[in-house]
Amino acid sequence: MNLDVLNKTVCTFFIMLLLTRILGKKQMGQLTYFNYVTGIVFGSIAGSIIAEKQLTLFEGLTGLVSWTCLTLIIEYISYKLGWTRSTLDGQPTIIIKEGKILRKAMSRMRLDLDDLMMLLRTNGIFTLSEVAYAILESNGQLSVAKKGDQQTITKKDIGIQPETNLQVPGALIVEGKILKKNLRELNVNEQWLIEQLKLNGISSVKQVFFAELKTDRTVYINKY
């Protein structure tokens, strides 16, 4: 490999890593079309820095940094001035209202029935008769509210008292190794974990491929 190309690749990699951290999770999640376009431009500039011999490393990195600064400025303006958000990010559009498809809204969004059905299927819905409202978000995803008789029954609906001590699940053992940091965060200790393993007929941590503390504080164990 050409030494100049190698140097460009390494420098571009670390600069991109730094700039994406600066831009934050919103950019990485591509929450809007603006974020999506920014990601494409970033990749294009990075590719040009590495592949184009006429483009110096300094010129390419200047382009990357400049685009990052412009992106941060636009996002700051959007955050401070609410009326600019609809221009920069677009607005959600109601596609189905009270079970009826809004053809004008679909036409405005350049969305046909095949596209709509595909978006519904990604939400686990295979028939339009289940849908009360469907909203096309500014990032192109579809948010759906089912009709009342199609909604999932909750414990509250049937009068069952829900558990109040549920917590976020977390890994305890991965590939035979105890994750001590996770133990502290989940407020358990190694002795307790060893006892849980013994209750499941496991004598050594090395026998466990994966173990997780579930939301009800029981332990899920997957042995090798």
Beta strands, then each sheet from edge to edge (+ up, - down):
strand 1: 93-97
strand 2: 100-101
strand 3: 131-136
strand 4: 142-146
strand 5: 170-174
strand 6: 177-178
strand 7: 208-213
strand 8: 219-223
sheet 1: 2+ 1- 3+ 4-
sheet 2: 6+ 5- 7+ 8-
end
